Amino acid sequence: MDKVACIVDFSIIIPAYNEKDYLFATIDAIQLATRKLVEESDVGVETIVVDNNSVDGTAEIARSKG
C-alpha cells in the first residue's frame, strides 16, 4: 500500500503494554473524534502507538490499523 506524505500538525501518542483488548477500540475512537477536524480543516493528524515489548499481540493490532 502506498503512503501519501502529508504535513502533520499534531500527533496523538498512545503508550501501550499488553493492551490488545483495548487498543483497537481506542484507535477507532481517536479516528472518529478527529475525523471532523481533518475533513473540515487543513489539519494533519497522526496517531502513534508506542509498544513496550508487549507479548499479547498489541503491536500486530497497531500495525493492522495502519
ZADOKOL-531508 format. One record per residue (C-alpha): x, y, z; residue number from 1; residue in one letter. Coordinates in steps of 0.25 Angstrom, whole numbers, plus 2048, in hexadecimal, padded with zeros to 3 digits. Layout:
! ZADOKOL-531508
<node><east>X</east><north>Y</north><up>Z</up><num>NUM</num><residu>A</residu></node>
...
END
This chain:
! ZADOKOL-531508
<node><east>800</east><north>800</north><up>800</up><num>1</num><residu>M</residu></node>
<node><east>805</east><north>80E</north><up>7FC</up><num>2</num><residu>D</residu></node>
<node><east>806</east><north>818</north><up>807</up><num>3</num><residu>K</residu></node>
<node><east>803</east><north>827</north><up>804</up><num>4</num><residu>V</residu></node>
<node><east>80C</east><north>831</north><up>80A</up><num>5</num><residu>A</residu></node>
<node><east>805</east><north>83C</north><up>812</up><num>6</num><residu>C</residu></node>
<node><east>808</east><north>847</north><up>81B</up><num>7</num><residu>I</residu></node>
<node><east>805</east><north>842</north><up>82A</up><num>8</num><residu>V</residu></node>
<node><east>800</east><north>84E</north><up>833</up><num>9</num><residu>D</residu></node>
<node><east>7FF</east><north>845</north><up>83F</up><num>10</num><residu>F</residu></node>
<node><east>802</east><north>837</north><up>844</up><num>11</num><residu>S</residu></node>
<node><east>7FA</east><north>82E</north><up>84D</up><num>12</num><residu>I</residu></node>
<node><east>803</east><north>825</north><up>854</up><num>13</num><residu>I</residu></node>
<node><east>7FE</east><north>818</north><up>85B</up><num>14</num><residu>I</residu></node>
<node><east>808</east><north>811</north><up>864</up><num>15</num><residu>P</residu></node>
<node><east>804</east><north>802</north><up>865</up><num>16</num><residu>A</residu></node>
<node><east>808</east><north>7F6</north><up>86C</up><num>17</num><residu>Y</residu></node>
<node><east>7FF</east><north>7E9</north><up>86A</up><num>18</num><residu>N</residu></node>
<node><east>7F3</east><north>7F2</north><up>866</up><num>19</num><residu>E</residu></node>
<node><east>7EE</east><north>7E8</north><up>85C</up><num>20</num><residu>K</residu></node>
<node><east>7E0</east><north>7E8</north><up>862</up><num>21</num><residu>D</residu></node>
<node><east>7DE</east><north>7F7</north><up>861</up><num>22</num><residu>Y</residu></node>
<node><east>7E7</east><north>7FD</north><up>856</up><num>23</num><residu>L</residu></node>
<node><east>7DE</east><north>7FA</north><up>84A</up><num>24</num><residu>F</residu></node>
<node><east>7D3</east><north>802</north><up>851</up><num>25</num><residu>A</residu></node>
<node><east>7DC</east><north>80D</north><up>855</up><num>26</num><residu>T</residu></node>
<node><east>7E1</east><north>80F</north><up>847</up><num>27</num><residu>I</residu></node>
<node><east>7D3</east><north>80F</north><up>841</up><num>28</num><residu>D</residu></node>
<node><east>7CF</east><north>819</north><up>84C</up><num>29</num><residu>A</residu></node>
<node><east>7DA</east><north>822</north><up>849</up><num>30</num><residu>I</residu></node>
<node><east>7D7</east><north>821</north><up>83A</up><num>31</num><residu>Q</residu></node>
<node><east>7C9</east><north>824</north><up>83C</up><num>32</num><residu>L</residu></node>
<node><east>7CC</east><north>830</north><up>845</up><num>33</num><residu>A</residu></node>
<node><east>7D6</east><north>836</north><up>83B</up><num>34</num><residu>T</residu></node>
<node><east>7CE</east><north>833</north><up>82E</up><num>35</num><residu>R</residu></node>
<node><east>7C6</east><north>840</north><up>82E</up><num>36</num><residu>K</residu></node>
<node><east>7D2</east><north>849</north><up>831</up><num>37</num><residu>L</residu></node>
<node><east>7DA</east><north>842</north><up>826</up><num>38</num><residu>V</residu></node>
<node><east>7CF</east><north>843</north><up>81C</up><num>39</num><residu>E</residu></node>
<node><east>7CB</east><north>852</north><up>81F</up><num>40</num><residu>E</residu></node>
<node><east>7D9</east><north>858</north><up>820</up><num>41</num><residu>S</residu></node>
<node><east>7E6</east><north>857</north><up>81B</up><num>42</num><residu>D</residu></node>
<node><east>7EC</east><north>84F</north><up>827</up><num>43</num><residu>V</residu></node>
<node><east>7F5</east><north>843</north><up>826</up><num>44</num><residu>G</residu></node>
<node><east>7F3</east><north>839</north><up>832</up><num>45</num><residu>V</residu></node>
<node><east>7FB</east><north>82D</north><up>835</up><num>46</num><residu>E</residu></node>
<node><east>7F9</east><north>822</north><up>83F</up><num>47</num><residu>T</residu></node>
<node><east>806</east><north>81B</north><up>844</up><num>48</num><residu>I</residu></node>
<node><east>805</east><north>80F</north><up>84D</up><num>49</num><residu>V</residu></node>
<node><east>812</east><north>80C</north><up>855</up><num>50</num><residu>V</residu></node>
<node><east>812</east><north>7FE</north><up>859</up><num>51</num><residu>D</residu></node>
<node><east>81B</east><north>7FA</north><up>864</up><num>52</num><residu>N</residu></node>
<node><east>81E</east><north>7EC</north><up>860</up><num>53</num><residu>N</residu></node>
<node><east>810</east><north>7E6</north><up>862</up><num>54</num><residu>S</residu></node>
<node><east>80E</east><north>7D7</north><up>861</up><num>55</num><residu>V</residu></node>
<node><east>7FF</east><north>7D7</north><up>85F</up><num>56</num><residu>D</residu></node>
<node><east>7FE</east><north>7DC</north><up>850</up><num>57</num><residu>G</residu></node>
<node><east>7FD</east><north>7EB</north><up>853</up><num>58</num><residu>T</residu></node>
<node><east>808</east><north>7EE</north><up>848</up><num>59</num><residu>A</residu></node>
<node><east>800</east><north>7E6</north><up>83E</up><num>60</num><residu>E</residu></node>
<node><east>7F3</east><north>7ED</north><up>841</up><num>61</num><residu>I</residu></node>
<node><east>7FB</east><north>7FB</north><up>840</up><num>62</num><residu>A</residu></node>
<node><east>801</east><north>7F7</north><up>832</up><num>63</num><residu>R</residu></node>
<node><east>7F3</east><north>7F2</north><up>82D</up><num>64</num><residu>S</residu></node>
<node><east>7ED</east><north>7FF</north><up>830</up><num>65</num><residu>K</residu></node>
<node><east>7F8</east><north>806</north><up>827</up><num>66</num><residu>G</residu></node>
END
